[in-house]
Amino acid sequence: MEILFENRDFVACVKPVGLDSESQVPGALREQLGGEIFPLHRLDKNVGGVMVYARNKNAAAELSAAIAKGEMVKEYVALVHGTPPAEGDWEDLLFKDSRKNKVFVVKRQRAGVKAARLTYQLIKAGEQSLVHIRLYTGRSHQIRVQFSSRGFPLVGDHKYGSRDERKEPMLFSRRISFPYKGQAYVFEKEPEWSVEE
């Protein structure tokens, strides 16, 4: 596991595609670093990128509070089919069908429906376009659903409309920033596919 930073309270790492963020990644970190590891947020198994884990209960409580207050800023890079507008601020209502493990954009608020918001900027336009995304809410499959519902499914995301050869969604957690004990922390990593010329 690639470690970007570690101290007594938390560790920032790069989660590989294919590992479960709530069990397999903490297990790998415990093997590598020793001690306790507490998940704070999640990434889909088929998505990789920067993640932060607490190393004790006090840090877990403090960092979870920062997440609840919206102080942990999570940014992603994605490769999407088509060319979305140059930038966007999208708010939707999402409903998760747990039996199908699929999320849908819905029109009305009802039981189980959650508000979702993201902003994005178009970085490189084409048949497949590169976008930088900031999440304001961490809903299940949020980025994948919000782009797909507007006709821009993520490349490789067969669950939400892509029909290409890629095996998993071209989505990566590229940057996480947050304050902790009076200090600002920023951790970044770009996937190879987003920096290829």
Sequence and secondary structure as in RCSB ss.txt:
>XXXX:A:sequence
MEILFENRDFVACVKPVGLDSESQVPGALREQLGGEIFPLHRLDKNVGGVMVYARNKNAAAELSAAIAKGEMVKE
YVALVHGTPPAEGDWEDLLFKDSRKNKVFVVKRQRAGVKAARLTYQLIKAGEQSLVHIRLYTGRSHQIRVQFSSR
GFPLVGDHKYGSRDERKEPMLFSRRISFPYKGQAYVFEKEPEWSVEE
>XXXX:A:secstr
 EEEEE SSEEEEEE TTS TTTHHHHHHHHHH S  EE S   TT EEEEEEESSHHHHHHHHHHHHTT SEEE
EEEEEEB   SEEEEEEEEEEETTTTEEEEESS  TTEEEEEEEEEEEE SSEEEEEEEESS  TTHHHHHHHTT
T  BTT GGGT  SS SS  EEEEEEEEEETTEEEEEE   HHHH  
